[in-house]
Amino acid sequence: MSVTLSGAIRILRDRWFTTIAGLMFSLAVAGVAFSLVPPVYMSSGAAMLVQSRQPGLNPTNSSSNPLLNFDASLNTTSSMLIKAMSTADVATQVEAAGDGSFTVKNVDVTATSPSEQPFLYVTSRSPTPDASVALVNRVLDMARQELVNQQRDLRVLPTRYIKLQPVVNPTKPKLVLGRPALVGGVALILGIVITIAVALLREHSVASRQASASRATEDLPERIGPHVAGNPLENGRQSSAASPASTSFAGNGALSP
């Protein structure tokens, strides 16, 4: 059965009860699906790598801090720190606490021309607003401690440490509607598709029953006529039974049909 768009709209209008009931059911299922998806809150913060400044000391002197051998802008140092914070062990440690997930970058993706910078941009995704803010602070603390450990292993004097200073405090958590909205939208679309399919099937079923009833009515005379006209024995019996009732006597005693 092929149905055009206008025909489908007409069927949905004619089957308005099925259409309305299906839409209400679809909205209810979409709402339940949306509510069942755990909420996700996102927060972000930033910190910057800075060099120690002391009178009479050249901060770019590599002998004072081997991490300065790469470049004085500390971009390479920030990249190394990010790699250390992006290992599976750190991710497992954070996820085991149930605080959510995080990402660390040294590129500001919101900039017009993103490039490596001596910054750490931390973004967290957590099930609660408080956990999202706490996770940003926790990751920055872990990065700060990792930087200290690296320089301690290199036997750098504490007065010549490269430090990680906070620049942007964790932002106010925002509810991420991406996944819940996607699940709810898929449920709604499936409900609408099922509603249209049910309405078309009901229309097809009713049309089939009406066509069968119409054919049965048209075939009824053809089934009765041959049965009556094609049985001469039965017709002869009916004529013989009717003849005596139609015979009468005339006044002269003769039989008159």
N, C-alpha and C positions, 0 to 999 in steps of 0.2 A: 504494500500500500504506500503510494507516494503522496506526500502532503506538501503543499506549498506553504510559504510563510503566512500568506493571508488566510489559508485554510486552517493552519495551526492556531492562529489568533482567534478565528471564528470558533474553533472547537474549544479553546480555553475559555472563551466568553460564554459559550453554551453550557459548558461544564463548570460553571462558576463555583459551585460548591466544592468540587474536587480541587479546583485551582486555589481557592482561598485556604482550604484545609492543608493543602500541600505546602503553600507558602508559609503558613503559620508554623507548621511542623519543621520546615527548613530553617526558619529563623530560630526556633527553639534549639534545634540540634547545633546550629552555628554558635549560639550563645553558650551552650554547655561545653562545646569544644574549645571556645575561647577561654572560658573560665578554668578549664582543666589544665591548660598549658601553664607551667610555672612562670611567674613574672620574672623579668630580668631588668635590673637597674644598672645604669652605666654612669661611671664617674671617671674623671681624668685629672692628672696633675703633671707638673713638670719640674725638673731640677737641672742645674747647670754645673758643669765641671769648672772649677776655678783653681788657679795656682796661688801658692803662698807668696806673699809679698813681704820681703824683709829688707831693711836698709843695708846697702852694700852687698846684696846677693843678687846675682843674675838669675831670674826665675827660669830662663830657658837653658841654663847650663845642664847638660845631660849628666854630668857627674853628680849633680845634686839629686836627680831623679831620673832613672833610666827610661821611664815612660815618656819623657820629653824627647827621646831620641827619634820618635816617629814624626811629630810635628808640634810646633808651638801652639797651634790652634786647638789641640786636644780632640780633634775630630776622630782620629784613629783610636785614641784612648776610650772615647765614648763608644765606638763600635765594638771594641774588645769587651767592654763592660756589658754591653747589650748581649753579646754572644754568650757571656758567662751567665746572664740572667735568663737566657732563653733555652737553657738545657732541659732535658727531660726530668732530671732530678729536682730542679727548682719547681717545674710545673707540677710534678707529683706531690711535692711537699705542700704546695699551696692548695691543690685540689683535695688533698687528704684532710685538710682542715675544714672543708665545706664552704670556703669563702667565695668560690666561683673561679673564674679564669681571668687572665690579664694578658696584655701585650705591651712590649717595651720597644720603642723606636727612638732613633736620633734624627728623624726627619719629620718636619712639621708638614703633614699632608694637606693642611689648610692653606699653606703658603702658595703664592703664585708660581714660584719656581722652587719646588722642593729640593733641598740639598742637605748633605750631612752637616750637622752642627754639634757643638759640644754640649748638647742637651740630652736629657732623657725624658721622653714623653710616655707616661704610663696611663693606660686605659684599662679599667676594670669592668667586669660584668658579674654581678652577684644577684642572689635571690632576694635580698632586702636592701633598702637604701643605706642603712648603717653599715652593713657588710661591704657595700661597694666603696664607701669612703675609707673604711678601715683597710681594705685591701690595697688601695693606692698608697696609703701611708706605709703599709707593711712592705710592699715591693720597693719603695724608695729607701726604706731602712735596710732592706736586704742588699740593695745595690750599693748603698753607702758602706756597709760592712764588707762587701765583696771588694770594693775599691781599696779599703784599708788593708785587707788581707793580701791583696796583690802587691801593694807597696811594702808591706811588712816582709813578705817573702823576698823582695828585692833589697831588703836592708836599707830602706830609705829612712832618713831621719824624720821623726814626726813633724818637725818644724817645716819640713819641705814637702809635705804630703800635698797631693792634688785632692781637693775636697769636692764633695757633692753638696751644693747648696740648693735648698728649695727655692723655686721661682714662682710657681703657681700652686697654691694650695688645692687640695681636691675639690673639684666643682660639685655643685649641688646635684645629687643623683637624679637621673631622668629615666622614666620608664620606657623601655624599648618595646615597641608594639609590633616589631617585624614578625617574629615567629607566631605569637598568638593570633595576630591578624591574618597571617597566611593560613593557619589551620582553620580558623573560623570561616575565612573566605572559601576555602576548598569545600568545607562541609555545606556551606550555603549553595554553592554552585551545584554540587551533587544533588542536594535536595530539590533544586529547581529542575534539574534534568529529569530526576525521577518523577516529579510532579507532571511535567509535560508528557513523559512516556505513559504514565498511568491514564491521563486524560485521553491520549490518542488511542490507547488500547481499549478503553471503555467505549469510545466512539466507534471503533472498529467492531467491537463485540455487538453493540446495539444495532449497527448497520447490517451485520451478518444475520442476526436474528430476524430483523425486519425483512430482509431479502428471502430468507427461508420461509417465513410465513406467507409472503406474497407468492412465491412459487407453489406452495401447498394449496393456496386458494385457487390459483389458475388451473392446477391439475385436477381439482375435485370433480368438475363436470365430465372430464375425459375418463375418470375412473368409474363414475356411476353410469353414464350413458351406455357404453358397450355391455355392461352387465345386464341391463334391463332388455335391450333390443336383441341381444344375441342368445336368448334362452326361449325358443319357440315352444317347448314343452310346457314351460311354466305359463306362457301366454295362452296356450290352448286350454289349459286347466282353468285359467281365470275366465275364458270365454264360455266354456261349458257350464261353469258354475253360475254365470250370469244369465244364460238363455232361459231357464225355467222361470226365473223371476220376471221375465219380460213377456211371457205367453199369457193370453187371456181368451175367454169364450165370447163368441159373437152371439147375436140374438137368435140365429137359426141353428144353434148347436154346433156350428163349425168352429174349428180352432182358428183363432186369428193371432198372428204373431204381433 
